[in-house]
């Protein structure tokens, strides 16, 4: 059985990008994660210890996004996926990293990189 716990729209300032000004000035990134996890133990116990603490998850992700800069959204998404898969209850993760103020000289809504990683691949 696999259930899903999702955290959507986490807004965090980071300094990622290939251009020097992106690294110097920083910008806001938005992260969505969806964790595949069996929630049956939590359902039986009604105890936070038996499920994913999404508050702690948000803090972990925020630390990654606000932490060491990378060039690519793909690399940032992989770092987030790896952190999510540390929890033994997580069987797979989907991570989307949005860069709504990407350096594109045209009008656009968003740039998003999404990766999916099953346990053992991140």
DOPA-289108 format. One record per residue: residue in three letters; x, y, z of N, C-alpha, C in turn. Coordinates in steps of 0.02 Angstrom, whole numbers. Layout:
! DOPA-289108
+-----+--------+--------+--------+--------+--------+--------+--------+--------+--------+
| res |   n_px |   n_py |   n_pz |  ca_px |  ca_py |  ca_pz |   c_px |   c_py |   c_pz |
+-----+--------+--------+--------+--------+--------+--------+--------+--------+--------+
| ALA |      X |      Y |      Z |      X |      Y |      Z |      X |      Y |      Z |
...
+-----+--------+--------+--------+--------+--------+--------+--------+--------+--------+
//
This chain:
! DOPA-289108
+-----+--------+--------+--------+--------+--------+--------+--------+--------+--------+
| res |   n_px |   n_py |   n_pz |  ca_px |  ca_py |  ca_pz |   c_px |   c_py |   c_pz |
+-----+--------+--------+--------+--------+--------+--------+--------+--------+--------+
| UNK |     42 |    -59 |      0 |      0 |      0 |      0 |     44 |     62 |      0 |
| UNK |     24 |    111 |    -37 |     61 |    174 |    -37 |     12 |    232 |    -35 |
| UNK |     21 |    273 |     14 |    -18 |    334 |     21 |     28 |    392 |      2 |
| UNK |      1 |    451 |      2 |     42 |    508 |    -20 |     33 |    566 |     29 |
| UNK |     88 |    594 |     50 |     89 |    655 |     90 |    124 |    708 |     48 |
| UNK |     90 |    764 |     39 |    117 |    816 |     -5 |    125 |    882 |     33 |
| UNK |    176 |    917 |     15 |    189 |    986 |     38 |    195 |   1028 |    -25 |
| UNK |    151 |   1075 |    -33 |    149 |   1114 |    -95 |    160 |   1188 |    -81 |
| UNK |    197 |   1220 |   -126 |    203 |   1293 |   -124 |    249 |   1320 |    -70 |
| UNK |    299 |   1281 |    -49 |    347 |   1305 |      1 |    391 |   1358 |    -31 |
| UNK |    387 |   1419 |     -7 |    423 |   1476 |    -35 |    486 |   1488 |      6 |
| UNK |    544 |   1484 |    -27 |    608 |   1493 |      7 |    655 |   1533 |    -37 |
| UNK |    691 |   1579 |     -7 |    741 |   1619 |    -43 |    806 |   1579 |    -48 |
| UNK |    833 |   1578 |   -109 |    896 |   1543 |   -121 |    939 |   1582 |   -169 |
| UNK |    999 |   1558 |   -180 |   1048 |   1592 |   -223 |   1073 |   1545 |   -279 |
| UNK |   1026 |   1511 |   -311 |   1043 |   1462 |   -362 |   1039 |   1493 |   -431 |
| UNK |   1079 |   1467 |   -477 |   1076 |   1490 |   -546 |   1146 |   1491 |   -576 |
| UNK |   1147 |   1497 |   -642 |   1211 |   1497 |   -677 |   1242 |   1566 |   -684 |
| UNK |   1202 |   1618 |   -672 |   1227 |   1686 |   -679 |   1249 |   1714 |   -612 |
| UNK |   1302 |   1753 |   -613 |   1330 |   1781 |   -552 |   1279 |   1823 |   -514 |
| UNK |   1239 |   1862 |   -549 |   1190 |   1904 |   -514 |   1136 |   1863 |   -479 |
| UNK |   1121 |   1803 |   -505 |   1073 |   1760 |   -471 |   1102 |   1736 |   -404 |
| UNK |   1166 |   1721 |   -405 |   1199 |   1699 |   -344 |   1206 |   1756 |   -294 |
| UNK |   1221 |   1816 |   -319 |   1232 |   1873 |   -274 |   1166 |   1899 |   -245 |
| UNK |   1116 |   1909 |   -287 |   1053 |   1939 |   -266 |   1005 |   1889 |   -236 |
| UNK |   1006 |   1828 |   -260 |    958 |   1778 |   -238 |    889 |   1790 |   -267 |
| UNK |    845 |   1742 |   -258 |    776 |   1747 |   -281 |    734 |   1695 |   -245 |
| UNK |    669 |   1701 |   -252 |    624 |   1654 |   -220 |    615 |   1592 |   -264 |
| UNK |    616 |   1535 |   -232 |    601 |   1471 |   -263 |    540 |   1442 |   -228 |
| UNK |    501 |   1403 |   -265 |    443 |   1371 |   -237 |    453 |   1295 |   -246 |
| UNK |    441 |   1258 |   -192 |    452 |   1186 |   -194 |    387 |   1149 |   -178 |
| UNK |    374 |   1097 |   -217 |    320 |   1050 |   -204 |    352 |    981 |   -195 |
| UNK |    332 |    945 |   -144 |    355 |    876 |   -136 |    294 |    832 |   -122 |
| UNK |    297 |    771 |   -147 |    247 |    721 |   -132 |    284 |    657 |   -114 |
| UNK |    270 |    633 |    -54 |    304 |    573 |    -29 |    256 |    514 |    -31 |
| UNK |    278 |    459 |    -60 |    239 |    398 |    -57 |    260 |    361 |      6 |
| UNK |    211 |    348 |     48 |    224 |    319 |    114 |    162 |    282 |    138 |
| UNK |    172 |    228 |    173 |    116 |    191 |    202 |     95 |    226 |    267 |
| UNK |     36 |    253 |    269 |     13 |    290 |    328 |    -28 |    246 |    376 |
| UNK |    -32 |    182 |    364 |    -76 |    139 |    405 |    -56 |    138 |    479 |
| UNK |      8 |    140 |    495 |     28 |    141 |    565 |      4 |    206 |    599 |
| UNK |      9 |    261 |    564 |    -14 |    325 |    592 |    -90 |    325 |    601 |
| UNK |   -124 |    294 |    554 |   -197 |    290 |    559 |   -217 |    251 |    621 |
| UNK |   -183 |    197 |    634 |   -198 |    155 |    693 |   -181 |    191 |    758 |
| UNK |   -123 |    225 |    760 |    -99 |    254 |    823 |   -122 |    326 |    834 |
| UNK |   -136 |    362 |    780 |   -151 |    433 |    783 |    -94 |    471 |    817 |
| UNK |    -32 |    450 |    801 |     28 |    477 |    833 |     74 |    505 |    778 |
| UNK |     96 |    566 |    787 |    141 |    599 |    739 |    205 |    558 |    728 |
| UNK |    228 |    523 |    779 |    289 |    483 |    773 |    283 |    428 |    721 |
| UNK |    222 |    411 |    702 |    212 |    356 |    654 |    200 |    380 |    583 |
| UNK |    213 |    443 |    571 |    204 |    470 |    503 |    258 |    522 |    488 |
| UNK |    252 |    555 |    433 |    299 |    607 |    414 |    278 |    672 |    447 |
| UNK |    323 |    703 |    482 |    311 |    769 |    512 |    323 |    820 |    458 |
| UNK |    270 |    845 |    428 |    279 |    891 |    371 |    307 |    959 |    392 |
| UNK |    302 |    976 |    456 |    335 |   1037 |    480 |    410 |   1029 |    479 |
| UNK |    434 |    972 |    503 |    505 |    957 |    501 |    530 |    950 |    430 |
| UNK |    488 |    919 |    387 |    506 |    912 |    317 |    515 |    980 |    284 |
| UNK |    469 |   1027 |    299 |    474 |   1094 |    271 |    538 |   1128 |    292 |
| UNK |    557 |   1120 |    354 |    619 |   1151 |    379 |    681 |   1120 |    344 |
| UNK |    680 |   1055 |    334 |    735 |   1022 |    299 |    742 |   1048 |    228 |
| UNK |    686 |   1051 |    193 |    687 |   1076 |    123 |    710 |   1148 |    121 |
| UNK |    684 |   1189 |    166 |    703 |   1260 |    168 |    778 |   1267 |    180 |
| UNK |    806 |   1225 |    222 |    878 |   1226 |    233 |    919 |   1210 |    171 |
| UNK |    893 |   1165 |    131 |    927 |   1147 |     68 |    922 |   1205 |     19 |
| UNK |    862 |   1233 |     10 |    853 |   1286 |    -39 |    891 |   1349 |    -19 |
| UNK |    893 |   1365 |     45 |    927 |   1425 |     68 |   1002 |   1413 |     79 |
| UNK |   1023 |   1351 |     70 |   1092 |   1332 |     84 |   1138 |   1340 |     25 |
| UNK |   1183 |   1294 |     17 |   1237 |   1296 |    -33 |   1208 |   1303 |   -103 |
| UNK |   1228 |   1355 |   -139 |   1201 |   1367 |   -207 |   1224 |   1313 |   -257 |
| UNK |   1179 |   1301 |   -305 |   1195 |   1256 |   -362 |   1177 |   1293 |   -426 |
| UNK |   1201 |   1269 |   -481 |   1186 |   1300 |   -545 |   1116 |   1283 |   -570 |
| UNK |   1096 |   1220 |   -563 |   1037 |   1195 |   -597 |    981 |   1176 |   -549 |
| UNK |    919 |   1187 |   -571 |    861 |   1165 |   -533 |    861 |   1089 |   -525 |
| UNK |    886 |   1055 |   -576 |    890 |    982 |   -572 |    931 |    959 |   -513 |
| UNK |    987 |    992 |   -502 |   1031 |    975 |   -445 |    996 |    990 |   -379 |
| UNK |    963 |   1047 |   -376 |    926 |   1065 |   -315 |    871 |   1015 |   -301 |
| UNK |    833 |    996 |   -352 |    780 |    947 |   -343 |    808 |    880 |   -319 |
| UNK |    864 |    860 |   -345 |    896 |    796 |   -325 |    917 |    798 |   -252 |
| UNK |    944 |    855 |   -230 |    963 |    861 |   -159 |    902 |    856 |   -114 |
| UNK |    848 |    886 |   -134 |    786 |    882 |    -94 |    760 |    810 |    -94 |
| UNK |    760 |    778 |   -151 |    737 |    708 |   -155 |    778 |    663 |   -110 |
| UNK |    843 |    672 |   -113 |    888 |    631 |    -71 |    872 |    639 |      3 |
| UNK |    860 |    701 |     24 |    843 |    714 |     94 |    776 |    682 |    113 |
| UNK |    728 |    684 |     68 |    663 |    654 |     82 |    667 |    578 |     88 |
| UNK |    710 |    548 |     48 |    715 |    475 |     47 |    754 |    446 |    106 |
| UNK |    783 |    490 |    147 |    819 |    467 |    207 |    770 |    432 |    255 |
| UNK |    709 |    456 |    259 |    659 |    426 |    303 |    642 |    356 |    276 |
| UNK |    651 |    304 |    316 |    640 |    236 |    291 |    568 |    222 |    271 |
| UNK |    521 |    263 |    294 |    451 |    252 |    276 |    434 |    277 |    206 |
| UNK |    476 |    320 |    178 |    464 |    348 |    112 |    488 |    299 |     59 |
| UNK |    442 |    278 |     14 |    460 |    231 |    -38 |    478 |    265 |   -104 |
| UNK |    451 |    324 |   -115 |    470 |    365 |   -172 |    450 |    437 |   -160 |
| UNK |    479 |    481 |   -200 |    466 |    553 |   -191 |    462 |    586 |   -260 |
| UNK |    417 |    634 |   -265 |    413 |    677 |   -323 |    429 |    748 |   -299 |
| UNK |    477 |    780 |   -331 |    498 |    847 |   -311 |    492 |    893 |   -372 |
| UNK |    458 |    950 |   -362 |    455 |   1002 |   -413 |    485 |   1065 |   -384 |
| UNK |    532 |   1094 |   -420 |    562 |   1157 |   -400 |    543 |   1209 |   -452 |
| UNK |    511 |   1262 |   -429 |    488 |   1316 |   -472 |    536 |   1375 |   -466 |
| UNK |    549 |   1406 |   -522 |    591 |   1466 |   -523 |    551 |   1520 |   -561 |
| UNK |    504 |   1552 |   -526 |    458 |   1597 |   -560 |    489 |   1661 |   -586 |
| UNK |    550 |   1677 |   -565 |    584 |   1737 |   -590 |    648 |   1717 |   -627 |
| UNK |    644 |   1664 |   -665 |    702 |   1640 |   -703 |    724 |   1693 |   -753 |
| UNK |    788 |   1695 |   -770 |    814 |   1746 |   -816 |    797 |   1730 |   -889 |
| UNK |    734 |   1741 |   -905 |    709 |   1730 |   -974 |    683 |   1797 |   -998 |
| UNK |    706 |   1821 |  -1055 |    686 |   1888 |  -1078 |    619 |   1890 |  -1113 |
| UNK |    573 |   1848 |  -1092 |    505 |   1845 |  -1120 |    456 |   1839 |  -1062 |
| UNK |    393 |   1852 |  -1076 |    342 |   1843 |  -1025 |    326 |   1769 |  -1018 |
| UNK |    326 |   1745 |   -956 |    311 |   1675 |   -942 |    281 |   1670 |   -872 |
| UNK |    247 |   1615 |   -858 |    217 |   1604 |   -793 |    265 |   1573 |   -743 |
| UNK |    303 |   1524 |   -764 |    343 |   1486 |   -717 |    391 |   1441 |   -755 |
| UNK |    445 |   1424 |   -722 |    490 |   1371 |   -745 |    491 |   1319 |   -690 |
| UNK |    480 |   1256 |   -708 |    476 |   1203 |   -658 |    516 |   1143 |   -682 |
| UNK |    556 |   1116 |   -636 |    589 |   1052 |   -648 |    559 |   1003 |   -598 |
| UNK |    535 |    946 |   -624 |    506 |    894 |   -582 |    544 |    830 |   -591 |
| UNK |    562 |    799 |   -535 |    595 |    734 |   -537 |    557 |    685 |   -493 |
| UNK |    560 |    622 |   -509 |    529 |    569 |   -469 |    584 |    519 |   -455 |
| UNK |    590 |    502 |   -391 |    642 |    455 |   -370 |    614 |    402 |   -324 |
| UNK |    618 |    339 |   -343 |    601 |    285 |   -297 |    659 |    273 |   -249 |
| UNK |    644 |    244 |   -192 |    696 |    227 |   -142 |    752 |    190 |   -177 |
| UNK |    814 |    210 |   -161 |    872 |    176 |   -189 |    901 |    207 |   -252 |
| UNK |    871 |    263 |   -277 |    897 |    292 |   -338 |    923 |    363 |   -328 |
| UNK |    906 |    396 |   -274 |    929 |    465 |   -264 |    995 |    465 |   -228 |
+-----+--------+--------+--------+--------+--------+--------+--------+--------+--------+
//
